[in-house]
């Protein structure tokens, strides 16, 4: 508990120090991010770096166009950046990718941005609710270290990032997801614990 409190303190400090927290959307995203990362098994340094990078990218996207930071879901894990959501023009997507790659600390980018009008608030809320349901089911399933996974759902597709203990655990995670909600697909972006970063 003391270690988690230290993580919260350090990560909130990042949020308060970065210029990207000057607008409400980033504050909300930062708060959600802090709530997510303080639970995983990685070091404080790993959590700190990913949270700092997440907020730096959001800040840079906001400087380009506010809607980029609002309409694009951004997940960072070990310097890899997952982008999903929808934008109405190709040049918008190109702008986002360029901005992300120009942010110091980005090692890899998974681009799943769709060329389409951004979804309604109701659709976004429904995806968030289903993601939360999956996280709960993973947390109560024996043999799964659920805190090591980051789950995003967008347009009926699950994006799974994190560290799997082994193939058996990953298979169990996939099974839980499929048995919990109706989905179109699962995009696996995990690594195994013995794999190098």
TITI-156127 format. One record per residue (C-alpha): residue number from 0; x, y, z. Coordinates in steps of 0.2 Angstrom, whole numbers, plus 5000, padded with zeros to 4 digits. Example, Ala and Ser with C-alpha at 12.3 -4.5 7.8 and 13.67 -1.06 7.14 Angstrom:
r num: 0 xx: 5062 yy: 4978 zz: 5039 $
r num: 1 xx: 5068 yy: 4995 zz: 5036 $
end
This chain:
r num: 0 xx: 5000 yy: 5000 zz: 5000 $
r num: 1 xx: 5014 yy: 5012 zz: 5004 $
r num: 2 xx: 5022 yy: 5008 zz: 4987 $
r num: 3 xx: 5006 yy: 5012 zz: 4978 $
r num: 4 xx: 5004 yy: 5028 zz: 4988 $
r num: 5 xx: 5022 yy: 5033 zz: 4982 $
r num: 6 xx: 5017 yy: 5029 zz: 4964 $
r num: 7 xx: 5001 yy: 5040 zz: 4966 $
r num: 8 xx: 5011 yy: 5054 zz: 4973 $
r num: 9 xx: 5025 yy: 5053 zz: 4959 $
r num: 10 xx: 5012 yy: 5052 zz: 4945 $
r num: 11 xx: 5001 yy: 5066 zz: 4951 $
r num: 12 xx: 5017 yy: 5076 zz: 4952 $
r num: 13 xx: 5020 yy: 5073 zz: 4934 $
r num: 14 xx: 5002 yy: 5078 zz: 4929 $
r num: 15 xx: 5004 yy: 5095 zz: 4939 $
r num: 16 xx: 5021 yy: 5099 zz: 4931 $
r num: 17 xx: 5017 yy: 5096 zz: 4913 $
r num: 18 xx: 5009 yy: 5110 zz: 4903 $
r num: 19 xx: 4997 yy: 5097 zz: 4895 $
r num: 20 xx: 4987 yy: 5097 zz: 4911 $
r num: 21 xx: 4981 yy: 5115 zz: 4908 $
r num: 22 xx: 4965 yy: 5109 zz: 4899 $
r num: 23 xx: 4951 yy: 5099 zz: 4907 $
r num: 24 xx: 4952 yy: 5084 zz: 4895 $
r num: 25 xx: 4970 yy: 5081 zz: 4899 $
r num: 26 xx: 4967 yy: 5082 zz: 4917 $
r num: 27 xx: 4953 yy: 5069 zz: 4916 $
r num: 28 xx: 4965 yy: 5058 zz: 4905 $
r num: 29 xx: 4979 yy: 5060 zz: 4917 $
r num: 30 xx: 4968 yy: 5055 zz: 4932 $
r num: 31 xx: 4962 yy: 5040 zz: 4923 $
r num: 32 xx: 4980 yy: 5035 zz: 4918 $
r num: 33 xx: 4985 yy: 5037 zz: 4936 $
r num: 34 xx: 4971 yy: 5026 zz: 4942 $
r num: 35 xx: 4976 yy: 5013 zz: 4929 $
r num: 36 xx: 4995 yy: 5012 zz: 4931 $
r num: 37 xx: 4997 yy: 5013 zz: 4950 $
r num: 38 xx: 4990 yy: 4995 zz: 4950 $
r num: 39 xx: 5002 yy: 4986 zz: 4939 $
r num: 40 xx: 5018 yy: 4976 zz: 4944 $
r num: 41 xx: 5030 yy: 4986 zz: 4935 $
r num: 42 xx: 5043 yy: 4998 zz: 4943 $
r num: 43 xx: 5039 yy: 5016 zz: 4949 $
r num: 44 xx: 5051 yy: 5021 zz: 4935 $
r num: 45 xx: 5042 yy: 5012 zz: 4922 $
r num: 46 xx: 5025 yy: 5019 zz: 4927 $
r num: 47 xx: 5032 yy: 5036 zz: 4929 $
r num: 48 xx: 5040 yy: 5036 zz: 4912 $
r num: 49 xx: 5024 yy: 5030 zz: 4903 $
r num: 50 xx: 5013 yy: 5042 zz: 4912 $
r num: 51 xx: 5025 yy: 5057 zz: 4908 $
r num: 52 xx: 5025 yy: 5051 zz: 4890 $
r num: 53 xx: 5006 yy: 5049 zz: 4889 $
r num: 54 xx: 5004 yy: 5067 zz: 4895 $
r num: 55 xx: 5018 yy: 5074 zz: 4884 $
r num: 56 xx: 5009 yy: 5067 zz: 4869 $
r num: 57 xx: 4992 yy: 5073 zz: 4874 $
r num: 58 xx: 5000 yy: 5091 zz: 4876 $
r num: 59 xx: 5008 yy: 5090 zz: 4859 $
r num: 60 xx: 4992 yy: 5084 zz: 4851 $
r num: 61 xx: 4982 yy: 5098 zz: 4859 $
r num: 62 xx: 4994 yy: 5111 zz: 4852 $
r num: 63 xx: 4991 yy: 5105 zz: 4835 $
r num: 64 xx: 4972 yy: 5103 zz: 4836 $
r num: 65 xx: 4961 yy: 5101 zz: 4852 $
r num: 66 xx: 4950 yy: 5088 zz: 4844 $
r num: 67 xx: 4965 yy: 5076 zz: 4842 $
r num: 68 xx: 4968 yy: 5074 zz: 4860 $
r num: 69 xx: 4949 yy: 5072 zz: 4863 $
r num: 70 xx: 4944 yy: 5060 zz: 4849 $
r num: 71 xx: 4960 yy: 5049 zz: 4849 $
r num: 72 xx: 4962 yy: 5036 zz: 4863 $
r num: 73 xx: 4980 yy: 5035 zz: 4868 $
r num: 74 xx: 4988 yy: 5021 zz: 4878 $
r num: 75 xx: 5007 yy: 5020 zz: 4882 $
r num: 76 xx: 5016 yy: 5005 zz: 4888 $
r num: 77 xx: 5035 yy: 5003 zz: 4889 $
r num: 78 xx: 5036 yy: 5018 zz: 4877 $
r num: 79 xx: 5025 yy: 5009 zz: 4864 $
r num: 80 xx: 5010 yy: 5020 zz: 4859 $
r num: 81 xx: 4993 yy: 5014 zz: 4855 $
r num: 82 xx: 4982 yy: 5025 zz: 4845 $
r num: 83 xx: 4964 yy: 5022 zz: 4841 $
r num: 84 xx: 4948 yy: 5032 zz: 4838 $
r num: 85 xx: 4942 yy: 5040 zz: 4822 $
r num: 86 xx: 4946 yy: 5056 zz: 4813 $
r num: 87 xx: 4937 yy: 5063 zz: 4797 $
r num: 88 xx: 4952 yy: 5066 zz: 4786 $
r num: 89 xx: 4968 yy: 5058 zz: 4781 $
r num: 90 xx: 4978 yy: 5073 zz: 4784 $
r num: 91 xx: 4972 yy: 5073 zz: 4802 $
r num: 92 xx: 4978 yy: 5056 zz: 4805 $
r num: 93 xx: 4995 yy: 5060 zz: 4797 $
r num: 94 xx: 4996 yy: 5075 zz: 4808 $
r num: 95 xx: 4993 yy: 5064 zz: 4824 $
r num: 96 xx: 5006 yy: 5052 zz: 4818 $
r num: 97 xx: 5019 yy: 5065 zz: 4815 $
r num: 98 xx: 5016 yy: 5073 zz: 4832 $
r num: 99 xx: 5017 yy: 5057 zz: 4841 $
r num: 100 xx: 5033 yy: 5051 zz: 4833 $
r num: 101 xx: 5041 yy: 5068 zz: 4836 $
r num: 102 xx: 5038 yy: 5067 zz: 4855 $
r num: 103 xx: 5054 yy: 5062 zz: 4864 $
r num: 104 xx: 5053 yy: 5044 zz: 4872 $
r num: 105 xx: 5041 yy: 5036 zz: 4859 $
r num: 106 xx: 5049 yy: 5019 zz: 4854 $
r num: 107 xx: 5034 yy: 5012 zz: 4844 $
r num: 108 xx: 5017 yy: 5017 zz: 4837 $
r num: 109 xx: 5002 yy: 5006 zz: 4834 $
r num: 110 xx: 4991 yy: 5016 zz: 4823 $
r num: 111 xx: 4973 yy: 5010 zz: 4823 $
r num: 112 xx: 4965 yy: 5027 zz: 4820 $
r num: 113 xx: 4950 yy: 5024 zz: 4808 $
r num: 114 xx: 4946 yy: 5036 zz: 4794 $
r num: 115 xx: 4928 yy: 5041 zz: 4800 $
r num: 116 xx: 4918 yy: 5053 zz: 4810 $
r num: 117 xx: 4922 yy: 5052 zz: 4828 $
r num: 118 xx: 4909 yy: 5041 zz: 4838 $
r num: 119 xx: 4895 yy: 5049 zz: 4848 $
r num: 120 xx: 4897 yy: 5051 zz: 4867 $
r num: 121 xx: 4885 yy: 5036 zz: 4869 $
r num: 122 xx: 4896 yy: 5024 zz: 4859 $
r num: 123 xx: 4911 yy: 5030 zz: 4869 $
r num: 124 xx: 4903 yy: 5027 zz: 4885 $
r num: 125 xx: 4897 yy: 5010 zz: 4880 $
r num: 126 xx: 4914 yy: 5005 zz: 4875 $
r num: 127 xx: 4921 yy: 5012 zz: 4892 $
r num: 128 xx: 4908 yy: 5002 zz: 4901 $
r num: 129 xx: 4912 yy: 4986 zz: 4892 $
r num: 130 xx: 4931 yy: 4988 zz: 4895 $
r num: 131 xx: 4927 yy: 4991 zz: 4914 $
r num: 132 xx: 4917 yy: 4975 zz: 4914 $
r num: 133 xx: 4931 yy: 4965 zz: 4906 $
r num: 134 xx: 4944 yy: 4972 zz: 4918 $
r num: 135 xx: 4933 yy: 4967 zz: 4933 $
r num: 136 xx: 4931 yy: 4949 zz: 4926 $
r num: 137 xx: 4950 yy: 4948 zz: 4923 $
r num: 138 xx: 4953 yy: 4954 zz: 4941 $
r num: 139 xx: 4942 yy: 4940 zz: 4949 $
r num: 140 xx: 4948 yy: 4926 zz: 4937 $
r num: 141 xx: 4961 yy: 4915 zz: 4946 $
r num: 142 xx: 4978 yy: 4912 zz: 4937 $
r num: 143 xx: 4977 yy: 4930 zz: 4928 $
r num: 144 xx: 4988 yy: 4944 zz: 4934 $
r num: 145 xx: 4975 yy: 4957 zz: 4928 $
r num: 146 xx: 4985 yy: 4972 zz: 4934 $
r num: 147 xx: 4998 yy: 4968 zz: 4920 $
r num: 148 xx: 4986 yy: 4972 zz: 4906 $
r num: 149 xx: 4979 yy: 4988 zz: 4898 $
r num: 150 xx: 4963 yy: 4986 zz: 4889 $
r num: 151 xx: 4955 yy: 4998 zz: 4877 $
r num: 152 xx: 4939 yy: 4995 zz: 4867 $
r num: 153 xx: 4934 yy: 5005 zz: 4852 $
r num: 154 xx: 4921 yy: 5002 zz: 4839 $
r num: 155 xx: 4918 yy: 4984 zz: 4845 $
r num: 156 xx: 4937 yy: 4980 zz: 4845 $
r num: 157 xx: 4947 yy: 4976 zz: 4860 $
r num: 158 xx: 4965 yy: 4981 zz: 4861 $
r num: 159 xx: 4976 yy: 4972 zz: 4873 $
r num: 160 xx: 4993 yy: 4978 zz: 4879 $
r num: 161 xx: 5004 yy: 4972 zz: 4893 $
r num: 162 xx: 5014 yy: 4958 zz: 4899 $
r num: 163 xx: 5008 yy: 4940 zz: 4900 $
r num: 164 xx: 5016 yy: 4928 zz: 4912 $
r num: 165 xx: 5015 yy: 4914 zz: 4899 $
r num: 166 xx: 5005 yy: 4908 zz: 4884 $
r num: 167 xx: 4992 yy: 4899 zz: 4896 $
r num: 168 xx: 4988 yy: 4915 zz: 4905 $
r num: 169 xx: 4986 yy: 4925 zz: 4889 $
r num: 170 xx: 4974 yy: 4912 zz: 4882 $
r num: 171 xx: 4964 yy: 4913 zz: 4898 $
r num: 172 xx: 4964 yy: 4932 zz: 4896 $
r num: 173 xx: 4957 yy: 4931 zz: 4878 $
r num: 174 xx: 4944 yy: 4918 zz: 4884 $
r num: 175 xx: 4938 yy: 4929 zz: 4898 $
r num: 176 xx: 4936 yy: 4944 zz: 4886 $
r num: 177 xx: 4926 yy: 4933 zz: 4873 $
r num: 178 xx: 4915 yy: 4926 zz: 4886 $
r num: 179 xx: 4912 yy: 4943 zz: 4894 $
r num: 180 xx: 4906 yy: 4955 zz: 4880 $
r num: 181 xx: 4902 yy: 4953 zz: 4862 $
r num: 182 xx: 4916 yy: 4960 zz: 4851 $
r num: 183 xx: 4922 yy: 4961 zz: 4833 $
r num: 184 xx: 4940 yy: 4957 zz: 4836 $
r num: 185 xx: 4954 yy: 4957 zz: 4848 $
r num: 186 xx: 4971 yy: 4965 zz: 4844 $
r num: 187 xx: 4985 yy: 4957 zz: 4854 $
r num: 188 xx: 4999 yy: 4969 zz: 4858 $
r num: 189 xx: 5006 yy: 4960 zz: 4873 $
r num: 190 xx: 5023 yy: 4952 zz: 4876 $
r num: 191 xx: 5028 yy: 4938 zz: 4887 $
r num: 192 xx: 5037 yy: 4942 zz: 4904 $
r num: 193 xx: 5053 yy: 4933 zz: 4898 $
r num: 194 xx: 5054 yy: 4943 zz: 4882 $
r num: 195 xx: 5065 yy: 4958 zz: 4881 $
r num: 196 xx: 5058 yy: 4975 zz: 4881 $
end
